[in-house]
Amino acid sequence: MLVFMVRGLFQKLNYPYTQFACSKLSGDQIFDPVWEAVSRLERIGFYVLTLTCDGASPNRRLWKLHEKDKEPVNKVLNVFASEGTRYLYFISDPPHLVKTIRNSWCNHKRNLWCNGKCISWGHLVKLYLQDTKTALGLRLLPTLKFEHIYLSTFSKMRVDLAAQVLSESVALALEFTGGEEASETAKFARMFDKFFDCLNVTNFSCGKKKRKPFQDPYRSKDDFRLKWLEEEFLPYLKQWEEGVAKRKGFSAQQKALMLITRETRLGITTTVKSFLELVQYLFTLPGVKYFLSERLSQDPLEQFFGCQRQRGATHECPNVQQFCKNTQALRVINSMCGNVPKGNCRGKAKVINWEKENQPIPKCHKTADNPHSKSSRGLPSDNQHQKRSDSLQFHGAARNQSDNPQSHGAAQKNQFDSSQSHDTAQNQSDNPQSHGAAQKNQFDSSQSHDTAQNQSDNPQCHGAAQKRSDENHKRKQHKESIALVTEIKEISTKTVLHSSRKMKLFHSNSQEQMIGNALGSGPPDQVLSSSYHIGLKREDFRVLRNPEWLNDKVINFYFSMIAERDTSAYAFSTFFYTKLLSVGYNGVSHWIKGVNIFNMRLLLIPIHRSSHWCLATVDFSQKHLCYYDSLKGNDSHCLQVLKGFLEQESITKNCNSHNFTKWPTVIYQDIPQQRNHSDCGVFMCMYARHLSENNPFYFTQDDMPIIRRHMVLELLEKKLL
């Protein structure tokens, strides 16, 4: 799907404007829809200022179609602008650029070279190994983990790992431990850390909290960061390219491998030039007091696609009809699907940025003429809407269509965002009847008298306030009585969750040391635990680090421990169901040749479907088949396949005491659910364990980190603890 999203530069506006179903796409095909979208947005009152995209080849081709004399361009004249001369600036998504920079650095086929020295990933690996082997336990880089250094196909797509590697702290550590040999590598990390900070200003406080001036909001066109980008960063890239070009004895292909990729260099230079000109233009508009550069990224678009996959549960690739249906839902209710904690954006926290961040939010008072006016309800009146300049992703800005000539380029405030509608109430000092009005606090009766002023002079107002206080007090007593009755019922029925909890999740120092040794550095092929004809190597234990997927060896080992402790339960292999689907009953009948499964109480069957783990169970005591999915999947076909297997197995074993065709199938929905795309294997193991113990499901997504570590200890001890 090709999706165009409109994003505001100065307000909360992230709207999926349109989408097109497509299979293979080229830049020539994108050209017409892009300019058609620009034309339509300009006609309905937006200033379209920038076009943000990632580094995909169709997007780069779109840029080339605007080139003149084969010279790269960073902007093009907006022919649909109705007022004056305005440009459309090209921006390459900064988070994607950081990923590609890090991937070029860690690529073993590239030998980055600058100013006569190597920029080597080996310097970072050496630093990590030295830092993790310190005897005192004090580390220079405590946030640097195994997943930062030894990248998988999935971790290469994570922006947070790339940003943490290309950081000032890593640069300082490289200078401290690597000396002159790693000096150019440290400079490389420092330069791109500042580059990303310049283009990733998210709020007003981050720069002060982290003591990084590069993350402060932009407040003028003379900001020192703009000068740094123009006079230090761009010359650094140019000198790097010129230095490599002057090297002798190397072919053109070998010289190309001494630099980051050409597409990445083009994206960086185009983005920096566009950013410099855009900021200069924004601060020429009336009313613009600050600018947060993170608004230029396409993170909302990444989150939109994440929500599309999340709404599909186990089906991560919706068809066109499902995609359009989900888009309509996400347009109406922006909070229907929260930020995805796994993906390029890693579920960024939402931060409210107030335009007047140093001023308290004024209280809204009722007016005597109209006590039910918008101002009395805390809503802005029609003449109180602040007007701002705004830009979109498709970045653009809503025109201010009022008659005020000073408000050119300003956008009306988003009327759907009630969280930012705290405008100041009109001056009520001329109305003597309004001084005695008090705001009603619906949540705490103890605050019901805070805003009352001079109520002693008005007995009616004093009586009304006393009445509201009595009502709030009665309501509070009623809630407390309901809570007490509920607590008594829970105790009487013994439904308090932790009353029968058996899992021990507290580890001693020696146990923590065992866990750290299994997950830490060491030979990946070293066998750390062996049983049930399965040998778990160190690389197998590392899948229990967040946020990796569990593999078959770990799951089969863990299910074998469950079956060993509960002899009435039988655990099938992770390959059983896949084999059953592919070759049928005859292909798996010999797997349980020496076992009579009909003498068991519970059958545990792990199900693997398109990168997702689920659990199917056969409960002979309750006579039903159940399906447990941590993403609320509904695979009734799976249970029907298992019914067919049981029927054929009963014929083979001459066990006719069960009529499986009449057994009901249950697909559980009200069970603990995962909030990411990596913990499905852990959830499945916990489902199986708790079912074998006849315990309710106590765990949640928040317990996954400690449960993963506990599983490491159990696999090392070869028993459930």
C-alpha positions in Angstrom: 0.0 0.0 0.0 1.2 3.5 -0.9 0.0 5.9 1.9 0.2 9.7 2.0 0.0 11.1 5.5 -0.5 14.8 6.4 1.4 15.9 9.5 1.4 19.3 11.3 4.6 21.1 12.2 3.0 23.1 15.0 0.0 21.1 16.0 -1.1 17.6 16.6 -2.2 16.6 13.2 -1.3 13.1 11.9 -3.9 12.2 9.2 -3.6 9.4 6.7 -4.8 11.4 3.7 -5.0 8.7 1.0 -3.8 5.2 0.1 -3.3 3.3 -3.1 -3.1 -0.5 -3.6 0.0 -1.4 -5.5 2.5 -4.3 -5.9 5.5 -2.9 -7.7 6.0 0.8 -7.7 8.4 3.2 -9.4 9.2 6.8 -8.9 7.5 7.7 -12.2 4.3 6.3 -10.9 4.5 8.2 -7.7 5.1 11.6 -9.4 1.5 12.3 -10.5 -0.2 11.2 -7.2 2.2 13.4 -5.2 1.5 16.5 -7.1 -2.2 15.8 -7.2 -2.2 15.5 -3.4 -0.3 18.8 -3.1 -2.8 20.5 -5.4 -5.8 19.2 -3.4 -4.3 20.1 0.0 -3.5 23.6 -1.2 -7.0 24.1 -2.5 -8.6 23.2 0.9 -6.4 25.6 2.8 -3.0 24.0 3.6 0.5 25.3 3.1 2.4 22.2 1.8 6.0 22.8 2.7 7.9 19.5 2.8 7.8 16.0 1.5 9.3 13.4 3.8 10.1 9.8 2.7 12.6 7.1 3.4 15.5 6.0 1.3 13.6 3.5 -0.9 14.6 3.5 -4.6 11.1 4.8 -5.8 11.4 7.8 -3.5 15.0 8.6 -4.7 13.7 8.3 -8.3 11.0 10.8 -7.5 13.7 13.2 -6.4 15.7 12.7 -9.6 12.6 13.5 -11.7 12.9 17.1 -10.4 16.6 17.5 -11.2 17.9 20.0 -13.6 21.0 19.2 -15.6 21.4 16.0 -13.5 22.3 18.1 -10.4 20.6 16.9 -7.2 18.0 19.2 -5.9 16.7 19.7 -2.3 13.6 21.7 -3.2 11.2 22.5 -6.1 8.9 25.4 -6.8 5.4 24.7 -5.5 3.4 25.6 -8.6 0.1 25.3 -6.7 1.0 27.9 -4.0 -1.7 30.6 -4.4 0.2 33.3 -2.5 3.7 34.3 -3.4 6.6 32.1 -4.2 6.9 29.0 -2.1 9.0 25.9 -2.3 8.4 22.2 -1.6 11.4 20.8 0.3 12.6 17.2 0.1 13.4 15.5 3.4 14.8 12.0 3.9 13.4 10.6 7.1 16.2 11.2 9.8 15.6 7.9 11.8 16.0 6.0 8.5 19.2 7.8 7.8 20.6 7.0 11.2 19.9 3.3 10.6 21.6 3.3 7.3 24.6 5.1 8.7 25.0 2.5 11.5 24.5 -0.3 9.0 27.2 1.0 6.7 29.5 1.2 9.7 28.9 -2.4 10.9 29.0 -3.8 7.3 32.1 -6.1 7.2 32.3 -5.5 3.4 32.9 -1.8 3.9 36.2 -0.4 5.1 35.3 3.1 6.1 38.3 5.4 6.0 38.7 9.2 6.7 41.6 11.5 7.3 44.1 8.7 7.1 42.5 6.5 9.8 39.9 3.7 9.8 36.4 4.0 11.0 36.0 0.4 12.3 33.1 -1.4 13.9 35.8 -3.5 15.5 36.7 -0.6 17.8 33.2 -0.7 19.2 33.3 -4.5 19.6 36.6 -4.3 21.4 35.2 -1.6 23.7 32.1 -3.7 24.5 34.2 -6.8 25.3 36.5 -4.8 27.6 33.6 -3.1 29.3 31.7 -6.2 30.0 34.7 -8.1 31.5 35.4 -5.5 34.2 36.0 -7.1 37.6 34.4 -4.4 39.7 31.1 -4.4 37.7 31.4 -0.7 36.9 31.0 0.0 33.2 31.7 2.9 31.0 28.6 2.2 28.9 26.0 0.3 30.9 23.4 0.8 28.2 25.5 -0.9 25.6 24.1 -4.5 25.3 24.7 -7.6 23.2 22.0 -6.6 20.8 23.8 -3.3 20.0 26.9 -5.1 18.8 25.9 -8.4 17.3 23.1 -7.3 15.0 20.5 -9.6 13.6 18.3 -9.0 10.6 15.6 -7.6 12.8 17.8 -5.5 15.1 19.3 -3.7 12.0 15.8 -2.2 11.5 15.7 -0.7 15.0 16.3 3.0 15.2 16.8 3.1 19.0 19.8 0.7 18.8 21.4 2.8 16.0 20.9 6.1 18.0 22.4 4.6 21.1 25.5 3.5 19.2 26.0 6.8 17.4 26.1 8.8 20.6 28.4 11.1 22.6 28.9 8.6 25.4 30.2 6.0 22.9 32.5 8.6 21.4 33.9 9.5 24.8 34.4 5.9 25.7 36.2 5.2 22.4 38.6 8.1 23.0 39.2 6.9 26.5 39.9 3.2 25.7 40.9 3.3 22.0 43.4 6.2 22.0 44.6 7.6 18.8 43.8 4.5 16.8 40.0 4.9 17.5 40.0 8.8 17.3 38.4 8.9 13.9 35.8 6.4 14.9 34.9 8.5 17.9 34.7 11.6 15.7 32.4 9.7 13.3 30.0 8.7 16.2 30.1 12.3 17.6 29.3 14.0 14.3 26.3 11.9 13.5 25.1 12.1 17.1 24.9 15.8 16.8 23.3 15.5 13.3 20.5 13.3 14.7 20.0 15.6 17.7 19.6 18.6 15.4 16.8 16.8 13.5 15.2 15.0 16.4 14.1 17.8 18.8 11.0 16.4 20.4 10.0 18.7 23.3 11.0 21.7 25.4 12.6 19.8 28.3 14.7 17.1 26.7 17.7 19.3 26.1 17.8 20.6 29.6 17.3 17.2 31.2 20.0 15.5 29.2 22.2 18.6 29.2 22.4 18.5 25.4 21.9 22.0 23.9 21.5 20.3 20.4 18.1 19.0 21.6 16.7 22.4 22.6 13.8 23.8 20.6 14.7 26.1 17.7 13.7 29.7 18.6 15.3 31.8 15.8 16.8 31.6 12.4 20.2 32.4 13.9 20.4 29.3 16.0 23.9 28.0 16.5 23.0 24.5 15.2 22.2 25.8 11.8 25.6 27.3 11.6 27.1 24.0 12.8 25.3 22.1 10.1 26.4 24.4 7.4 30.0 25.2 8.5 31.1 21.9 10.1 28.9 19.0 9.3 28.5 19.4 5.5 32.2 20.2 5.1 33.1 17.1 7.1 31.2 14.9 4.6 32.7 16.8 1.6 36.3 16.5 3.0 35.6 12.8 3.6 34.6 12.2 0.0 37.5 14.3 -1.4 40.1 12.5 0.8 38.9 9.1 -0.4 38.9 10.3 -4.1 42.6 11.4 -3.8 43.8 8.0 -2.5 46.0 6.2 -5.0 46.2 2.5 -5.8 42.5 1.7 -5.3 39.8 1.1 -7.8 36.6 3.1 -7.9 34.7 0.2 -6.4 37.2 0.0 -3.5 37.0 3.7 -2.9 33.2 3.5 -2.8 33.5 1.0 0.1 35.5 3.5 2.1 32.4 5.7 2.4 28.9 5.3 3.6 26.5 4.4 0.8 25.9 6.9 -2.0 22.1 6.9 -1.3 22.7 7.7 2.4 25.1 10.5 1.5 22.6 12.0 -0.9 19.8 11.7 1.7 21.9 13.5 4.3 23.1 16.4 2.2 19.6 16.9 0.7 17.9 16.8 4.1 20.4 19.2 5.7 20.1 21.7 2.9 16.3 21.6 3.0 16.3 21.8 6.8 18.5 24.9 6.8 16.2 26.7 4.2 13.0 25.6 5.9 13.9 26.9 9.3 14.9 30.2 7.8 11.6 30.4 6.1 9.5 29.4 9.1 10.9 32.1 11.3 9.9 34.8 8.7 6.2 33.9 9.3 4.4 36.0 11.9 3.6 34.2 15.1 6.3 31.5 14.9 8.2 31.4 18.2 9.6 27.9 18.2 10.1 24.8 16.1 10.5 21.2 17.0 12.5 19.4 14.3 11.1 15.9 15.1 8.0 17.0 13.3 9.8 16.4 10.0 10.1 12.7 10.6 7.7 10.1 9.4 7.3 8.3 12.8 3.5 8.7 12.7 3.4 6.9 9.4 5.5 4.1 10.9 3.1 3.9 13.8 0.2 3.9 11.5 1.5 0.8 9.7 2.2 -0.7 13.1 -1.4 -0.2 14.1 -2.5 -1.8 10.9 -0.5 -4.9 11.7 -1.6 -4.9 15.3 -5.3 -4.8 14.5 -4.8 -7.9 12.4 -3.5 -9.9 15.4 -1.8 -13.0 14.0 -2.4 -11.8 10.4 0.3 -9.1 10.0 -0.4 -8.6 6.3 -3.9 -7.3 5.8 -5.5 -7.4 2.4 -6.7 -4.2 0.7 -10.2 -4.4 2.1 -9.0 -4.9 5.6 -6.4 -2.1 5.2 -9.0 0.4 4.1 -11.4 -0.7 6.9 -8.7 -0.3 9.5 -7.7 3.1 8.1 -11.2 4.4 8.5 -11.2 3.2 12.1 -7.8 4.8 12.9 -8.9 8.0 11.3 -11.9 8.3 13.6 -10.3 7.2 16.8 -6.6 8.0 16.9 -6.1 6.1 20.2 -7.9 2.9 19.2 -4.5 1.2 18.8 -1.6 2.4 21.0 2.0 3.0 20.0 3.6 -0.2 18.9 6.4 -1.1 21.3 8.2 -3.0 18.6 9.2 -1.5 15.3 11.1 1.4 13.9 9.5 3.9 16.4 9.6 1.6 19.4 6.4 3.1 20.7 7.4 6.7 21.4 5.8 8.3 24.4 3.4 11.1 23.6 4.6 14.5 24.8 2.3 17.5 24.9 4.1 20.6 23.8 2.5 23.8 24.9 3.2 27.0 22.9 3.6 29.0 26.2 5.4 26.3 28.1 6.5 28.7 30.9 3.1 30.0 31.8 0.5 28.2 33.9 -2.8 27.2 32.2 -5.4 29.8 33.1 -8.6 28.9 34.8 -11.9 29.3 33.0 -14.7 31.1 34.8 -18.4 31.2 34.1 -19.8 34.5 32.9 -23.0 36.0 34.3 -24.6 36.5 31.0 -24.1 33.0 29.7 -23.1 30.4 32.5 -23.2 27.6 29.9 -20.9 29.3 27.4 -17.9 27.4 25.9 -15.5 29.3 28.2 -17.4 28.1 31.3 -16.9 24.5 30.1 -13.2 24.9 29.6 -13.6 25.1 25.8 -12.3 27.9 23.6 -14.9 30.3 22.3 -15.1 31.0 18.6 -12.9 34.1 18.8 -10.4 32.5 21.1 -8.8 30.0 18.7 -5.1 30.7 18.5 -3.8 30.8 15.0 -0.4 29.2 14.2 1.8 28.5 11.2 1.7 24.8 10.4 3.4 22.3 8.1 2.6 18.8 7.0 4.0 15.2 6.4 3.1 15.3 3.5 4.3 18.4 5.6 2.3 21.5 5.0 0.4 24.2 6.8 -3.2 25.2 7.1 -3.9 28.7 5.8 -5.4 31.2 8.1 -8.4 32.4 6.1 -9.4 35.2 8.4 -9.2 38.9 7.5 -6.2 39.5 9.7 -3.3 40.5 7.3 -0.7 39.7 10.0 -1.7 36.1 10.3 -0.4 35.1 6.9 0.8 31.5 7.0 -0.8 30.7 10.3 -3.0 27.7 10.8 -6.1 27.4 12.9 -5.8 25.2 16.0 -7.0 21.6 15.6 -10.5 21.7 17.0 -10.5 17.9 17.6 -7.7 18.0 20.1 -9.4 18.9 23.3 -6.2 18.4 25.3 -4.7 21.6 23.8 -7.8 23.8 24.0 -7.0 25.6 27.2 -7.3 29.2 26.0 -7.6 32.1 28.4 -11.1 33.2 29.4 -12.2 36.6 28.5 -11.6 39.4 31.0 -14.5 39.2 33.5 -13.3 41.9 35.8 -16.0 44.3 34.6 -18.8 41.9 35.7 -19.3 42.1 39.5 -21.5 39.0 39.5 -18.7 36.7 38.2 -16.2 37.2 41.0 -18.0 34.8 43.3 -18.2 31.9 40.9 -16.3 28.7 41.9 -15.1 26.0 39.6 -16.5 22.6 40.4 -14.0 19.8 40.9 -15.7 16.4 40.0 -12.9 14.2 41.2 -12.0 15.4 44.8 -14.5 17.1 47.1 -11.7 18.5 49.2 -10.9 20.9 46.3 -14.4 22.1 45.8 -13.8 25.4 47.7 -10.5 26.4 46.1 -11.7 28.8 43.4 -14.6 30.4 45.4 -13.9 34.1 46.0 -15.6 36.3 48.5 -18.5 33.9 49.0 -19.4 35.4 52.4 -21.0 38.3 50.6 -23.3 36.1 48.6 -25.4 33.6 50.7 -26.9 31.9 47.7 -23.5 31.1 46.3 -22.2 29.9 49.7 -25.3 27.5 50.0 -24.7 26.1 46.5 -21.0 25.4 47.3 -22.0 23.7 50.5 -24.6 21.6 48.7 -22.0 20.5 46.1 -19.6 19.6 48.9 -22.2 17.4 50.6 -23.0 15.6 47.4 -19.3 14.9 46.7 -18.9 13.6 50.2 -21.9 11.2 49.9 -20.6 10.0 46.5 -17.1 9.3 48.0 -18.7 7.3 50.9 -20.7 5.3 48.4 -17.6 4.4 46.3 -15.8 3.4 49.5 -18.6 1.1 50.6 -18.8 -0.6 47.1 -15.0 -1.1 47.2 -15.2 -2.7 50.7 -18.0 -5.1 49.6 -16.0 -6.1 46.5 -13.0 -6.8 48.7 -15.0 -8.9 51.1 -16.4 -11.0 48.2 -12.9 -11.6 46.8 -11.6 -12.8 50.1 -14.6 -15.0 50.8 -14.4 -16.7 47.4 -10.6 -16.9 47.5 -10.0 -15.2 44.3 -7.1 -13.0 45.4 -4.5 -13.7 42.6 -1.4 -14.0 44.7 -2.9 -16.3 47.3 -1.9 -19.5 45.5 1.0 -18.2 43.4 3.7 -20.8 43.1 6.3 -19.2 40.8 9.4 -18.0 42.5 10.8 -15.1 40.6 13.3 -13.8 43.1 16.9 -14.8 42.4 19.9 -15.0 44.6 23.3 -13.4 43.7 24.7 -16.7 42.5 21.6 -17.4 40.4 21.8 -13.9 38.8 25.5 -14.6 38.1 24.5 -17.8 36.3 21.9 -16.0 34.3 24.3 -13.2 33.4 26.9 -15.8 32.3 24.4 -17.6 30.0 23.3 -14.3 28.4 26.6 -12.6 28.3 29.6 -12.8 26.1 31.3 -16.1 25.4 31.6 -18.8 22.7 28.2 -19.0 21.0 28.6 -22.7 20.3 29.3 -23.6 23.9 26.7 -26.1 25.3 25.4 -24.8 28.6 22.6 -27.3 29.3 21.8 -30.7 27.9 18.8 -33.0 28.5 15.8 -34.6 26.7 18.1 -35.2 23.7 18.5 -31.4 23.3 21.7 -29.4 23.8 21.2 -25.7 24.5 24.1 -23.6 23.3 24.9 -20.1 24.4 23.4 -18.7 21.2 20.1 -20.5 22.1 20.0 -18.9 25.5 20.5 -15.5 23.9 17.0 -15.7 22.3 15.7 -15.2 25.9 17.1 -11.7 25.8 14.6 -9.0 25.0 13.1 -8.7 22.4 14.2 -11.9 20.6 11.9 -14.6 19.4 12.1 -18.0 21.1 13.4 -20.9 18.9 12.3 -24.5 18.7 15.1 -25.9 20.9 14.3 -23.6 23.9 10.5 -24.3 23.6 10.9 -28.0 23.3 13.3 -28.1 26.3 10.9 -26.1 28.4 7.8 -28.1 27.4 9.8 -31.3 28.3 10.4 -29.9 31.8 6.7 -29.2 32.2 5.8 -32.8 31.2 8.5 -34.2 33.4 7.1 -32.5 36.5 3.5 -33.2 35.7 3.3 -36.8 34.5 -0.3 -36.5 33.6 0.5 -34.0 30.9 2.1 -34.8 27.6 4.0 -32.2 25.5 4.3 -32.5 21.8 7.2 -31.2 19.7 7.1 -27.8 18.1 7.4 -29.6 14.7 4.4 -31.9 15.3 1.6 -29.6 14.1 3.5 -28.4 11.1 4.3 -32.0 10.1 0.6 -32.9 10.6 -0.6 -30.2 8.3 1.9 -31.1 5.6 1.8 -34.9 5.5 -1.2 -35.9 7.6 -1.7 -38.5 10.3 0.6 -41.1 8.7 3.5 -38.8 8.9 3.3 -38.2 12.7 1.7 -41.4 14.0 5.1 -43.0 14.8 6.1 -39.9 16.9 3.9 -41.2 19.8 4.2 -44.9 19.0 5.2 -45.8 22.6 2.8 -43.4 24.3 -0.9 -43.8 25.0 -2.0 -40.2 25.0 -5.6 -41.2 26.1 -4.2 -42.0 29.5 -3.1 -38.4 30.0 -5.0 -35.6 31.6 -3.7 -32.8 29.4 -2.0 -32.6 25.9 0.1 -29.5 25.2 0.6 -28.8 21.5 2.7 -25.8 20.5 1.4 -24.2 17.3 3.7 -22.1 15.0 2.0 -20.0 12.4 3.7 -17.3 10.3 6.2 -16.1 12.9 3.8 -16.5 15.8 3.5 -19.0 18.6 0.2 -20.2 20.0 -0.9 -23.1 22.2 -3.5 -25.8 21.6 -4.6 -28.1 24.4 -6.6 -31.3 24.7 -8.2 -31.6 28.2 -9.4 -35.2 28.7 -10.8 -34.4 32.2 -13.1 -31.6 30.8 -13.4 -33.2 27.4 -12.8 -30.2 25.2 -10.0 -28.7 23.0 -8.8 -25.2 23.7 -6.8 -22.6 21.8 -4.6 -19.9 23.5 -3.3 -16.9 21.5 -1.6 -13.9 23.0 -2.7 -11.8 20.1 -6.4 -12.8 20.3 -6.2 -14.9 17.2 -9.1 -17.2 16.2 -7.8 -20.4 14.5 -10.7 -22.8 14.7 -9.3 -24.8 11.8 -6.3 -25.8 14.0 -8.6 -27.4 16.6 -10.5 -29.2 13.9 -7.2 -30.6 12.5 -6.3 -31.9 16.0 -9.8 -33.5 16.3 -9.1 -35.4 13.2 -5.8 -36.6 14.5 -7.3 -37.7 17.8 -10.0 -39.7 16.0 -7.5 -41.5 13.8 -5.2 -42.1 16.8 -8.1 -43.6 18.8 -8.8 -46.1 15.9 -5.1 -47.0 15.8 -4.9 -47.5 19.6 -8.4 -49.2 19.8 -9.6 -46.6 22.2 -13.3 -46.0 21.5 -14.2 -44.4 24.9 -14.1 -40.9 23.5 -16.3 -39.4 20.9 -14.2 -36.5 19.8 -16.7 -35.2 17.2 -18.9 -34.0 20.0 -16.2 -32.4 22.1 -16.5 -28.6 22.1 -13.7 -26.3 21.0 -12.9 -23.2 23.1 -10.9 -20.2 21.8 -9.9 -18.1 24.9 -9.9 -14.4 24.5 -9.8 -13.1 28.0 -6.3 -14.2 28.8 -3.0 -12.2 29.2 -2.1 -10.5 26.0 1.3 -9.4 24.6 1.8 -5.8 23.6 4.7 -6.4 21.3 5.6 -8.8 18.5 8.4 -10.8 20.2 7.0 -12.3 23.4 4.5 -14.8 21.9 6.8 -17.8 22.6 7.2 -16.8 26.3 3.4 -16.3 26.6 2.9 -19.8 25.1 5.3 -21.4 27.6 3.6 -19.6 30.5 0.1 -20.7 29.3 1.3 -24.4 29.2 3.0 -24.1 32.6 0.0 -22.6 34.4 -2.4 -25.1 32.8 -0.3 -28.0 33.9 -0.3 -26.6 37.5 -4.1 -25.9 37.4 -3.3 -22.3 38.3 -4.9 -19.1 36.9 -2.8 -16.9 34.6 -1.0 -14.5 36.9 1.5 -13.0 34.4 1.1 -9.9 32.2 3.3 -8.2 29.5 5.1 -6.2 32.3 6.3 -9.5 33.8 8.0 -10.7 30.6 11.6 -9.4 31.3 11.8 -11.2 34.7 10.1 -14.3 33.3 12.6 -14.5 30.5 15.5 -14.4 33.1 13.7 -17.0 35.2 13.4 -19.3 32.2 17.1 -19.0 31.7 17.7 -20.2 35.2 15.2 -23.1 34.9 16.8 -24.2 31.6 20.2 -24.2 33.3 18.9 -26.1 36.3 16.9 -28.5 34.0 13.8 -28.2 36.2 11.0 -25.8 36.9 11.6 -23.6 39.9 
